Amino acid sequence: MATERSPDNAPFLYFAFGSHLDGSRLHLHCPSAQLLTAARLADHRLAFSIESRNTWHGGVADVLPSAGDEVWGALWLVAAAESWALDEQEGLHRDPPAYRRYPVRVRTLAGDHVECRSYRVATPDARGFAPSPAFKQTLLRGARACGLPADYVARLDAIPDNGFAG
């Protein structure tokens, strides 16, 4: 799916739930990104429905609709000029695309409902893939730094990894 560069100069809100919970990872592609708050995406579950063979050597994060479940993440404010770079990093411009933009409505810690951009795997594999230890540690580091709830961080910590040590 080709996405045109927007002439709009307004920054956008981005809900990150995977490796971009870690600000140092997000800042590689979006140096302007400012963490606003932790936020909750209702009626979704965290999944690992795509495999990253070259970078992470295991499953990487996705969100799938799931009534009654929740995914916690970080709400970032990103400059419009970095939209293309974020799309590119998420694999929107690959053929076939890895992820697609996914508009979501999240609830902040203050109780506000916010419309923002996120991403979902374009063609999720229902079997799933275990994340590598490196991906899991990046996820945990970011979750702690973003102030996600302790019980959610514990759930992330309990996810089995694939043991890849390369």
C-alpha positions in Angstrom: 0.0 0.0 0.0 1.6 3.2 -1.1 1.1 6.1 1.2 1.6 9.6 -0.1 3.6 12.2 1.9 1.1 14.5 3.5 1.5 18.3 2.9 -0.1 18.7 6.3 2.5 20.1 8.7 0.5 19.2 11.9 2.2 16.7 14.2 0.3 13.4 14.8 -0.4 11.2 17.7 1.1 7.7 17.5 0.2 4.8 19.8 3.2 2.4 20.1 2.9 -1.0 21.7 6.0 -2.9 20.5 9.6 -1.9 20.0 8.7 1.7 19.8 7.8 1.7 23.5 11.5 2.2 23.8 12.2 5.8 23.0 15.7 5.2 21.8 14.3 2.9 19.1 11.6 5.3 18.0 14.0 8.3 17.9 16.1 6.5 15.3 13.3 7.2 12.8 11.4 10.0 14.5 13.8 12.2 16.5 11.1 14.7 17.3 8.9 12.1 19.1 7.8 13.3 22.5 6.3 10.8 25.0 3.0 12.2 26.2 1.6 9.4 28.4 0.9 5.7 28.7 -2.4 4.8 27.1 -4.7 1.7 26.9 -6.2 0.2 23.8 -9.4 -1.7 24.8 -10.7 -4.8 23.1 -7.4 -5.8 21.6 -4.7 -8.3 22.6 -0.9 -8.2 22.0 0.1 -10.8 19.5 3.3 -11.8 17.7 1.8 -12.5 14.3 4.7 -11.7 12.0 8.3 -12.8 12.1 11.3 -10.6 11.7 14.1 -12.8 10.4 16.7 -10.2 9.7 16.4 -7.7 12.6 14.8 -9.4 15.6 15.1 -13.1 14.7 11.6 -13.9 16.1 8.1 -12.6 16.4 7.4 -8.9 16.6 4.4 -7.1 18.0 0.9 -6.8 16.6 -2.5 -5.9 18.0 -5.5 -8.0 17.2 -9.1 -7.3 18.0 -10.2 -9.3 21.1 -13.2 -8.4 23.2 -12.5 -7.7 26.8 -8.7 -7.7 26.4 -6.4 -4.7 26.5 -3.0 -3.5 25.2 -1.1 -0.8 27.0 1.3 1.4 25.1 2.9 4.8 24.7 1.2 7.8 23.2 3.8 9.8 21.3 3.6 13.2 19.6 5.5 13.0 16.3 6.3 15.8 13.7 4.4 15.5 10.4 7.8 15.5 8.6 8.6 12.1 10.1 5.4 10.4 9.1 7.0 8.9 6.0 10.0 7.6 8.0 7.8 5.9 10.5 5.7 4.3 7.7 8.9 3.1 6.1 10.2 1.7 9.3 6.9 -0.2 9.8 7.2 -1.7 6.3 4.2 0.0 4.7 6.1 0.6 1.5 7.4 -3.0 1.1 5.8 -5.3 -1.4 4.0 -6.9 0.2 3.7 -4.5 3.2 4.6 -5.8 6.6 2.2 -3.4 8.5 -0.6 -1.1 7.7 -1.7 2.1 9.4 -4.4 1.4 11.9 -6.4 4.2 13.5 -7.2 3.6 17.1 -8.9 5.2 20.0 -7.0 4.9 23.2 -7.6 6.0 26.8 -4.9 7.9 28.6 -4.0 7.6 32.3 -5.9 10.9 32.8 -9.0 9.2 31.4 -9.1 11.1 28.1 -10.1 9.3 24.9 -7.7 10.1 22.0 -7.8 9.2 18.3 -4.3 8.3 17.0 -2.3 6.3 14.5 -1.0 2.9 15.2 0.0 -0.1 13.0 -1.2 -3.6 12.5 0.4 -6.5 10.7 -0.9 -6.5 7.1 -1.2 -10.3 6.9 -1.1 -11.8 10.4 -0.1 -15.4 10.8 -2.6 -17.0 13.2 0.1 -19.5 14.5 2.2 -16.7 15.8 5.9 -16.6 16.5 7.8 -16.3 19.8 9.7 -13.1 20.2 13.5 -13.2 20.5 15.0 -12.4 23.9 16.3 -9.1 22.4 12.9 -8.0 21.2 11.3 -9.0 24.5 14.0 -7.0 26.5 13.4 -4.0 24.2 9.6 -4.3 24.9 10.2 -4.5 28.6 12.7 -1.7 28.8 10.2 0.6 26.9 7.2 -0.5 28.9 9.0 0.4 32.2 10.3 3.7 30.8 6.8 4.7 29.6 5.3 4.0 32.9 3.0 1.1 31.8 1.1 -0.5 34.7 3.2 -3.0 36.7 0.7 -5.8 36.2 0.9 -5.3 32.4 4.7 -5.2 32.5 4.6 -8.5 34.5 2.4 -10.0 31.7 4.9 -8.9 29.1 7.7 -10.4 31.2 5.9 -13.8 31.3 5.8 -14.1 27.5 8.0 -17.0 26.5 10.8 -16.1 24.1 12.4 -18.2 21.4 15.8 -18.5 23.0 17.6 -17.0 20.0 21.1 -16.1 21.2 22.7 -14.9 17.9 
